[in-house]
Amino acid sequence: MKNETKYSFLIIIATLSWGLTFPLIKISLEYMSPVIFLAIRFFISSLIMIPFLKNRRNMAGVKESFIAGFYLFLGYYFQTVGLYFTTPAISGFVTGLYIVLVPIISFLLYRMRISKSDFSALMLALFGLIIITIGEVSNFSLQIGDLLTFICAVGYAMQIIYVSRNKELDTVKFTFYQMVAVCIYSTIAIPTFSIYFNFSSPILIFTILFTALFAGVVAYFITNKALVYVKPEKASIIMVSEPIFAAIFSVILTGIPLSVYTICGGALMVTAMLLTILFG
């Protein structure tokens, strides 16, 4: 029980760090192109993981890692580019929809069982998204950001589904090559967005290092270690707090207030995520 409490707290810390990345990246995108940011972030994450590859030098699982890495790249690409157009709070809520999309996409692709609660959660989440979008009816830029972020949620859901079907692969090596893959795909995709950068910004340097090290490699190891002691269902419920943390830090760091539409739509999305986890 003591270990479960300790590691539940560590999961909260990891989730809090993920929530913090939304406003940090939003601010950093004033100084660097979203895709260049991704390429550098995952290059550093890959370098950090190299020492953990001891005795893992065979190439088994590399192909699968690059496939999973492509889905992960789609998630990060559309999330980061979408964040350029929308607010950190909305990005956090819409990104979290991957939790709801996993059972739906699994049903569409593999005819896996879909419960009534999963379908209800999807309808609730989409209704929440519609409410947020209605609040942005006069701001086309924010609407584009929401759409791109929704595509990101699909990418994350696809990555989770693919990884869950390759459980026999070495976790550390699998993760390393996924990070390498995201770095490579991001580098290739740099011309798809305006190219600009200003390395003189302290907040940019901090965000790159924070997302690459703590919110990346460290948070990954924390959650995987914690899942030995904490039940997946409980861990998932804790992780649903990510968009809530994103909204809180968004207000604190960017000063962008949460509209009534964002609060109501976001609340419905979080409820849908919990519905999927608890009853799906």
Secondary structure, 3 states (H helix, E strand, C coil): CHHHHHHHHHHHHHHHHHHHHHHHHHHHCCCECHHHHHHHHHHHHHHHHHHHHCCCCCCCCHHHHHHHHHHHHHHHHHHHHHHHHCCHHHHHHHHCCHHHHHHHHHHHHHCCCCCHHHHHHHHHHHHHHHHHHHHCCCCHHHHHHHHHHHHHHHHHHHHHHHHHCCCCCCHHHHHHHHHHHHHHHHHHHHHHCCCCECCCCHHHHHHHHHHHHHHHHHHHHHHHHHCCCCCHHHHHHHHCCHHHHHHHHHHHHHCCCCCHHHHHHHHHHHHHHHHHHHHC
